[in-house]
Structure formats: C-alpha cells, structure tokens
Amino acid sequence: MDSQFLDRIMNNPVIAAVSGEEMLDPAVQSPCDVIFLLSGSIFNLKEMVDRCKAQDKCILVHIDLLEGFSKDAVALRYIHEKIRPDGIITTKSSLVKAAKELDIFAIQRLFILDSLSMETGIKSIRSVKPDAIEIMPGVMPKVIGLIHHQTSIPLIAGGLIADKEDVINVLKAGAVGVSTSNKAIWDM
C-alpha cells in the first residue's frame, strides 16, 4: 500500500477530506485519487468504503472519529479484515503500532500547537514510524519544512487549507500532499 499511496499522491497531491456522508459522492466524483474518511459508523462504514473502492479511489478511514467502534486493536483488525479500507488515520501511537503489526497502512495525525507539541510529535514519529504523517493545521509551511527535514516519513498538510496558494506553499515546504474538505480545492 505504501507505494500505491505515494504513487497516487504524486499523481494528485490534493486529498479529499470527507467529514460527512453527504460529502462522499462529490469526493468520489472529484479528480482526487485519495479520500480521507473522517466520519462513519458501524452502520455505514463498509458501504462508504465500498463506494470509494468501486470508483478506484484510495480510501483511508480516521479510526478515532468512527462511531460504534472501540479505539483498540480488535476494532482495527475488524475494520481491516471486514471493511477493507486502504489504510487508517489516527492520532494514537498505540493504534499506529497495532496497524503496523497487522500490516495496515497508517497515517499518524499530529496537531502542532506550539514548539513542545512539535518536539513531542517528532519523538512519536521516530518511535512508532508511521507510514505517513498528517500535520494540522496545514497552513504552517515553516513548521512543515522543519518536520520534513527531521523525519524521513511522507508528510501531509491538513486543516485550514483555504486556496491554491496554501497548497503550493505547503508542497514547496516538503509536504507530499494536502488534505482538505474544501471542495473547490478538490477540483484544482
């Protein structure tokens, strides 16, 4: 999955971040090759993942935001085996470790609020070695550049991406992709 994800991101660095089921169809119909699913429940997750896969989209689910699933390795294994997304997103280092043990592509999402959270995030990345990281908020090219130079893990910028200029700036800073719920950016 690692090379498939990177190939798709290199083809189109804009990732459709879907925060509600009503956004799924526009995301699937967009030129984005990768979709981050930021919502779902035990009742609709499989159907949402299947809709993306039917259109040859790479779909990663944010396991922390799913309803009706516990946030542990058993739920992770169930999602991997029964629902079959292309990977997961999580803020939890323990779930990244569990995903790696199950050979699941894992993106660790980090919220960078200050220099301490940046240092802690870099330590976590070096310790757990996720397949990729997502930095939030994504409109911090300088911080993205610093983290990019201190890690060898593909970096995605997400959150508060408002326009083409934001996309260009974070890609120049070292991000391989940009996740956004802004539909106008999906079609750039």
Buried (B, 14 or more C-beta within 10 A) or exposed (E): BEEBBBEBBEEBBBBBBBEEBEBBEBBBEBEBBBBBBBBBEBEBBBEBBEBBBEEEBBBBBBBBBBEEBEBEBEBBBEBBEEBEBBBBBBBBBEBBBBBBEBEBBBBBBBEBEEEEEBEEBBEBBEEBBBBBBBBBBBBBBEBBBBBBEBBEBBBBBBBEBEEEEBBEBBBEBBBBBBBBBBEEBBEB
